[in-house]
Every structure is written in structure tokens, then in C-alpha cells.
Amino acid sequence: MLAAGLWENRKAAGKVLAAVGALLLIPVLFILMLPSLIFGNSGLDDAAGDVLNDNTLIMENIAETETSIEAILREKHDILLEKIEQEADSLGSDCEYSITDDFSDRIIYESALVISQFCASQEDYREISLAKLERLLRDNTDGIFSYTVKVTDYEKTDEETGETRTIYHYEYTVEYAGDSYYAENVFHLTGEQMQTAEEYAANLHLFLFDTVYLVEINPDLIPGETGNKAVDLALTKLGTPYSQEKRNQEGYFDCSSFTYWVYSQLGIYLQHGGSNTAAAQARYITENNLAVSYGSLAPGDLIFYSFEVNNRYLNISHVAILKWYTKTGHGGGRN
């Protein structure tokens, strides 16, 4: 009830605290600037009495919400994929098809923003619950996934008869509308609500940085032959075109598909949950106790970069293989 009481009177409480300006009250003011769903998924009136001082409980609430959002997005994704396959199966005998689906392993979305937009869209805090968020998402995300079709053709000659016929290839590409979809199509935010949501999200990111992002360094790892072999393999691909769109096609790499290829040749498969994005590879490193400090970096180690908040693991967006030791690294992993 403490959480509910503070939230119901958050505007007045904020003014009072701002006027008092006492440093000890700053944490309370900060809590009032967070999206209330994180304090109780069943509603603030049913929130645990000590939730304001229990980061573990808050993280459990956030994790439960993220699981629900991901499940709903996966449902929408799978419905679209089934539609594509039904359409493709009805093509003629002179047709073939392929599906490019970058979301088969993981659907990347900014959960902090979704949570914040939902909370900002509700005028009454008593209407804020995980059940209502789930209902809004299921009812309003039918268009969040779509697909395009590109048709090409080529001539195929039968080796036995010598007959040549035209084969039509249908390339289906699954597309995701992105985080901008939610504000307009799911929560229908006004300009003021949008600003509130952005403030909630910014503060929630600060909170998450303070409570979640901790990587244990393993001081016992030493450089070895695997890292040197990784560098040798990497150098054989100098000049290969970089493309995120074509990362899974032969002759192209992006940062994580390149890293994945190098280490897979050495019998090490850098992926978490079936995904080989830079963030997933960092999670693999962390969960397998392979992280090293930048002062201990050696050839073949992986350097991970975080350029902006993207809601992936540790907000990581890029990975590189270290060619030689340098003092300028910011964190890495060793195999």
C-alpha cells in the first residue's frame, strides 16, 4: 500500500520533495518517476509492502512482464510465418521459395519503453496491470509483423531431356515494425503522454544500469593457442563485404556473424538461446565465466561495445576480435 499511496499522490509528493531538496529524499523522488508496473504486476494496490526497497522483487516483476511481451510477439510472428508458408505452398510447380526471417531466434524490442508507454497511457494507476498490458498487446499488434515478396527467375535445363523451363523464385522477407509501432497503434499516446513515457523509460534505464549490469571477471584465464588461431582465421576474411541484411548469406558478414564463423571453425559456438548477435555472444561469455579485464586482453579475445541503450544484454551492439593487445579496450571475453 506504500507504493500505491506514493503513486496516487506522486505529483504532490514530487513538489514537496523538490521543495525540501533533502538528499535523503532523492531516492523516493526517483521512485515516483519510474513506471509503476515494475512495482506490482497485479496492480499497485496488491504490491508487496517492501517492494520499494527490494530490487530483486522489482527485477522479478520486470522479467515476468518481458516474458509476457515476448510470448505475445512470438505468437504474432508465428501467425505471420504460418501465413507465408501457406501462401508459398500454394505456388505452382515451376516455383520455389525461401524465407528470410531475422526474428526466428529472438525478437529484439525495448521492453523499458513498452512498459513506460503503457503506464503513461493509463490515467488511473489502478488500471495498470500486466493483464491489461497483455490484452492491449494481443488486440493491437496484428500488424507489427509483415512481409515482402521479391520474385526472380532463372532458366533450368533438364539433364535427361534437355528441356529448359523458367523457374520463379519467391523470396519472402519477414519485417518487424519496430518500437515506434507501440505508441501510435497500441497505446495511442498523446504528445504529453509520449513525453511522460520517455521520462519513465530514461529513469528505468538508469535504474537497470545500477542493479543489473554486473559482469564477473575470471582472473584465472590465460591466453592460448585458440586465440591465435582465431586471429589467423579472421585475417583470411579481410575484404569480405560487411552487411547486416545479408549476414547469413555466403560471402557477407556483420560483426557477430563473423565472430561466430571464426570460433565455430574452432569448435566453439558463441550463441545464447539460439542467437548469435553480439549481445547474445556477450551473454554466452558472461554465463560461461569467460570474461577478462581489459588489462588482460590478448589476441583472439572478443571486445564488446555499447553505443546506446538498445535493451539487449548489457546494451551491447557490436563485437570485434582483438588482433593484438591494446590498453584501450573496455571489456572482453576469452575462449
C-alpha positions as CSV (number, residue, x, y, z in Angstrom):
1,M,0.0,0.0,0.0
2,L,3.0,2.3,0.5
3,A,3.7,2.0,-3.3
4,A,0.1,2.7,-4.1
5,G,-0.1,5.6,-1.7
6,L,3.0,7.3,-3.1
7,W,1.9,6.8,-6.7
8,E,-1.6,8.1,-6.1
9,N,-0.1,11.3,-4.7
10,R,3.1,11.3,-6.8
11,K,2.6,14.8,-8.2
12,A,2.1,16.4,-4.8
13,A,4.9,14.3,-3.3
14,G,7.2,15.4,-6.1
15,K,6.6,19.0,-5.4
16,V,7.1,18.6,-1.7
17,L,10.3,16.7,-2.1
18,A,11.6,19.1,-4.7
19,A,10.9,22.0,-2.3
20,V,12.6,20.2,0.6
21,G,15.6,19.2,-1.5
22,A,17.0,16.8,1.1
23,L,19.5,14.4,-0.3
24,L,18.0,11.5,1.7
25,L,14.7,12.0,-0.1
26,I,16.1,11.9,-3.6
27,P,15.7,8.1,-3.9
28,V,12.0,8.4,-3.1
29,L,11.6,11.1,-5.7
30,F,13.3,8.9,-8.2
31,I,11.0,6.0,-7.5
32,L,8.0,8.3,-8.2
33,M,9.5,8.9,-11.7
34,L,9.5,5.2,-12.6
35,P,6.7,3.3,-14.4
36,S,4.5,1.8,-11.7
37,L,4.1,-1.6,-13.4
38,I,7.5,-2.7,-12.2
39,F,6.4,-2.5,-8.6
40,G,3.4,-4.8,-8.9
41,N,2.2,-6.8,-12.0
42,S,-1.2,-7.2,-10.4
43,G,-1.5,-3.5,-9.7
44,L,0.0,-1.3,-7.0
45,D,-2.8,-2.0,-4.6
46,D,-1.6,-5.6,-4.4
47,A,2.1,-4.8,-4.5
48,A,4.3,-6.2,-1.7
49,G,4.8,-3.8,1.1
50,D,8.6,-3.8,0.8
51,V,8.8,-3.6,-3.0
52,L,10.2,-0.1,-2.9
53,N,13.3,-1.4,-1.2
54,D,13.5,-4.7,-2.9
55,N,15.4,-4.6,-6.2
56,T,15.2,-8.4,-6.6
57,L,11.4,-8.2,-6.4
58,I,11.3,-5.4,-8.9
59,M,13.6,-7.3,-11.3
60,E,11.3,-10.3,-11.0
61,N,8.3,-8.1,-11.9
62,I,10.2,-6.8,-14.9
63,A,11.3,-10.3,-16.0
64,E,7.7,-11.5,-15.8
65,T,6.5,-8.6,-17.9
66,E,9.2,-9.1,-20.5
67,T,8.3,-12.8,-20.7
68,S,4.7,-12.0,-21.4
69,I,5.6,-9.4,-24.1
70,E,8.0,-11.7,-25.8
71,A,5.4,-14.5,-25.8
72,I,2.8,-12.3,-27.4
73,L,5.2,-11.0,-30.0
74,R,6.2,-14.6,-30.7
75,E,2.6,-15.5,-31.3
76,K,2.1,-12.7,-33.8
77,H,5.4,-13.7,-35.5
78,D,4.4,-17.4,-35.8
79,I,1.0,-16.5,-37.2
80,L,2.6,-14.4,-39.9
81,L,5.1,-17.2,-40.6
82,E,2.3,-19.7,-41.0
83,K,0.5,-17.4,-43.4
84,I,3.7,-17.1,-45.5
85,E,4.2,-20.9,-45.6
86,Q,0.6,-21.4,-46.6
87,E,0.9,-18.9,-49.5
88,A,4.3,-20.4,-50.5
89,D,2.9,-24.0,-50.5
90,S,0.2,-22.9,-53.0
91,L,2.7,-21.8,-55.6
92,G,2.9,-23.6,-58.9
93,S,5.3,-26.5,-59.8
94,D,7.6,-24.1,-61.5
95,C,8.0,-22.0,-58.4
96,E,10.3,-22.3,-55.4
97,Y,10.7,-20.1,-52.3
98,S,12.9,-19.1,-49.4
99,I,12.1,-17.2,-46.2
100,T,14.4,-14.6,-44.7
101,D,13.4,-14.3,-41.1
102,D,15.7,-12.4,-38.7
103,F,13.3,-12.9,-35.9
104,S,13.3,-16.7,-35.7
105,D,15.7,-16.8,-32.8
106,R,15.0,-13.6,-30.9
107,I,12.6,-10.6,-31.3
108,I,14.5,-7.5,-30.2
109,Y,12.4,-4.8,-28.6
110,E,12.9,-2.2,-25.9
111,S,10.9,-3.5,-23.0
112,A,11.6,-0.5,-20.9
113,L,9.9,1.7,-23.5
114,V,6.9,-0.6,-23.9
115,I,6.4,-0.7,-20.1
116,S,6.8,3.0,-19.8
117,Q,4.4,3.8,-22.7
118,F,1.7,1.5,-21.2
119,C,2.0,3.2,-17.8
120,A,1.9,6.7,-19.4
121,S,-1.2,5.8,-21.4
122,Q,-3.3,5.0,-18.3
123,E,-4.9,7.9,-16.4
124,D,-5.7,5.9,-13.3
125,Y,-2.9,3.9,-11.8
126,R,-5.4,1.3,-10.7
127,E,-5.8,0.4,-14.3
128,I,-2.1,-0.5,-14.6
129,S,-1.6,-4.3,-14.5
130,L,0.2,-6.9,-16.5
131,A,-3.1,-8.5,-17.5
132,K,-4.3,-5.2,-19.1
133,L,-0.9,-4.8,-20.9
134,E,-1.2,-8.3,-22.3
135,R,-4.8,-7.6,-23.5
136,L,-3.7,-4.4,-25.3
137,L,-0.8,-6.1,-27.0
138,R,-2.9,-9.0,-28.2
139,D,-5.6,-6.8,-29.5
140,N,-3.5,-4.2,-31.2
141,T,-0.3,-5.9,-32.6
142,D,-1.7,-7.8,-35.6
143,G,0.3,-5.6,-37.9
144,I,3.6,-5.5,-36.0
145,F,5.0,-8.2,-38.3
146,S,4.6,-8.1,-42.1
147,Y,6.4,-9.5,-45.1
148,T,7.5,-8.5,-48.5
149,V,7.9,-10.8,-51.6
150,K,10.6,-10.5,-54.2
151,V,10.2,-12.6,-57.4
152,T,13.2,-13.5,-59.6
153,D,13.5,-16.1,-62.3
154,Y,16.2,-18.3,-63.9
155,E,16.4,-21.0,-66.6
156,K,16.8,-24.6,-65.6
157,T,17.6,-27.3,-68.1
158,D,16.7,-31.0,-67.5
159,E,19.9,-33.0,-68.0
160,E,18.0,-36.0,-69.3
161,T,15.6,-34.4,-71.8
162,G,17.4,-31.2,-72.5
163,E,14.2,-29.3,-71.9
164,T,14.6,-25.8,-70.5
165,R,12.0,-24.2,-68.3
166,T,11.7,-21.0,-66.3
167,I,11.8,-21.3,-62.5
168,Y,10.4,-18.5,-60.4
169,H,11.9,-17.9,-57.0
170,Y,9.8,-16.2,-54.3
171,E,11.9,-14.6,-51.6
172,Y,9.7,-13.8,-48.5
173,T,11.2,-11.4,-46.0
174,V,9.7,-11.0,-42.5
175,E,9.7,-7.5,-41.3
176,Y,9.1,-6.0,-37.8
177,A,7.6,-2.6,-37.5
178,G,9.9,-1.6,-34.6
179,D,9.4,0.2,-31.3
180,S,7.7,3.2,-32.9
181,Y,4.7,0.9,-33.6
182,Y,3.6,0.8,-30.0
183,A,3.0,4.5,-29.2
184,E,0.6,5.0,-32.1
185,N,-1.0,1.6,-32.7
186,V,-1.2,0.0,-29.3
187,F,-1.3,2.7,-26.7
188,H,-2.5,5.7,-28.8
189,L,-0.4,8.2,-26.8
190,T,-0.9,11.9,-26.8
191,G,2.1,14.3,-27.0
192,E,2.1,14.7,-23.2
193,Q,1.8,11.0,-22.6
194,M,4.7,10.4,-25.0
195,Q,6.9,12.8,-23.1
196,T,5.9,11.1,-19.8
197,A,6.8,7.7,-21.3
198,E,10.2,8.9,-22.4
199,E,10.9,10.2,-18.9
200,Y,9.8,6.9,-17.4
201,A,12.0,4.9,-19.8
202,A,15.0,7.1,-19.3
203,N,14.8,6.7,-15.5
204,L,14.1,3.0,-15.8
205,H,17.3,2.6,-17.8
206,L,19.2,4.4,-15.1
207,F,17.7,2.0,-12.5
208,L,18.6,-1.0,-14.6
209,F,22.2,0.1,-15.1
210,D,22.5,0.4,-11.3
211,T,21.0,-3.0,-10.5
212,V,21.6,-5.5,-13.3
213,Y,24.7,-4.8,-15.3
214,L,27.4,-6.6,-13.5
215,V,29.9,-9.0,-15.1
216,E,32.2,-11.2,-13.1
217,I,35.8,-11.2,-14.3
218,N,37.7,-14.5,-14.3
219,P,41.3,-13.8,-13.3
220,D,42.4,-17.4,-13.9
221,L,42.0,-17.4,-17.7
222,I,45.3,-17.2,-19.7
223,P,46.0,-16.6,-23.4
224,G,46.3,-19.7,-25.5
225,E,46.5,-21.2,-29.0
226,T,42.8,-20.9,-29.6
227,G,43.0,-17.1,-29.6
228,N,46.0,-17.1,-32.0
229,K,44.2,-19.5,-34.4
230,A,41.1,-17.2,-34.2
231,V,43.2,-14.3,-35.4
232,D,44.7,-16.3,-38.2
233,L,41.3,-17.4,-39.4
234,A,39.9,-13.8,-39.1
235,L,42.7,-12.5,-41.3
236,T,41.8,-14.9,-44.1
237,K,38.5,-13.0,-44.5
238,L,39.9,-9.5,-45.0
239,G,38.0,-7.7,-47.7
240,T,34.8,-9.6,-47.1
241,P,31.8,-7.2,-47.5
242,Y,30.0,-6.1,-44.3
243,S,26.2,-6.3,-44.4
244,Q,23.7,-6.8,-41.6
245,E,21.0,-7.6,-44.1
246,K,23.0,-10.3,-45.8
247,R,24.8,-11.6,-42.7
248,N,23.5,-15.1,-43.2
249,Q,24.4,-15.3,-46.9
250,E,27.7,-16.7,-48.2
251,G,30.3,-14.0,-48.9
252,Y,28.9,-11.5,-46.4
253,F,29.4,-10.9,-42.7
254,D,28.4,-8.5,-40.0
255,C,30.2,-8.2,-36.7
256,S,28.6,-11.1,-34.8
257,S,28.2,-13.5,-37.8
258,F,31.9,-13.0,-38.5
259,T,32.8,-13.7,-34.9
260,Y,30.5,-16.7,-34.8
261,W,32.1,-18.1,-38.0
262,V,35.6,-17.7,-36.7
263,Y,35.0,-19.5,-33.5
264,S,32.7,-22.2,-34.9
265,Q,35.7,-23.2,-37.1
266,L,37.5,-23.9,-33.8
267,G,34.6,-25.9,-32.3
268,I,33.2,-23.1,-30.2
269,Y,29.7,-21.9,-30.8
270,L,29.1,-18.4,-29.4
271,Q,25.4,-18.2,-29.1
272,H,22.8,-17.9,-26.4
273,G,19.3,-19.2,-26.9
274,G,20.0,-20.0,-30.5
275,S,21.0,-16.4,-31.3
276,N,24.5,-15.3,-32.4
277,T,24.0,-11.5,-32.1
278,A,26.8,-9.5,-30.4
279,A,24.6,-9.2,-27.2
280,A,23.9,-13.0,-27.2
281,Q,27.6,-13.7,-27.6
282,A,28.4,-11.5,-24.6
283,R,25.8,-13.3,-22.6
284,Y,27.5,-16.6,-23.6
285,I,30.8,-15.2,-22.4
286,T,29.4,-14.0,-19.1
287,E,27.4,-17.1,-18.3
288,N,30.4,-19.4,-19.0
289,N,32.7,-17.3,-16.8
290,L,34.9,-16.3,-19.7
291,A,35.1,-12.5,-19.1
292,V,38.5,-10.9,-18.7
293,S,39.6,-7.4,-17.7
294,Y,40.8,-5.1,-20.5
295,G,44.2,-5.2,-18.9
296,S,44.4,-8.9,-19.5
297,L,43.3,-8.8,-23.2
298,A,45.2,-11.0,-25.7
299,P,45.0,-11.8,-29.4
300,G,41.7,-13.6,-30.2
301,D,39.8,-12.1,-27.3
302,L,36.4,-10.5,-28.0
303,I,35.7,-6.9,-27.4
304,F,32.1,-5.8,-26.9
305,Y,30.8,-2.3,-27.4
306,S,27.7,-0.5,-26.1
307,F,27.0,2.6,-28.1
308,E,23.4,3.3,-26.9
309,V,20.5,1.9,-24.9
310,N,19.0,-0.9,-27.0
311,N,17.6,-3.2,-24.4
312,R,19.8,-6.1,-25.4
313,Y,22.1,-7.8,-23.0
314,L,24.3,-5.1,-21.4
315,N,23.0,-2.8,-24.2
316,I,25.7,-4.4,-26.4
317,S,25.5,-3.6,-30.1
318,H,28.9,-4.5,-31.5
319,V,31.7,-7.1,-31.1
320,A,35.2,-7.3,-32.5
321,I,38.1,-9.8,-32.4
322,L,41.3,-8.4,-30.9
323,K,44.3,-8.7,-33.3
324,W,46.8,-7.6,-30.8
325,Y,47.0,-6.4,-27.2
326,T,45.9,-2.8,-26.5
327,K,45.2,-0.7,-23.5
328,T,42.1,0.9,-24.9
329,G,39.7,-2.0,-24.6
330,H,36.6,-1.8,-22.5
331,G,35.8,-5.4,-21.8
332,G,36.2,-8.7,-23.4
333,G,35.8,-12.4,-23.4
334,R,38.2,-15.3,-23.8
335,N,37.8,-18.8,-25.1
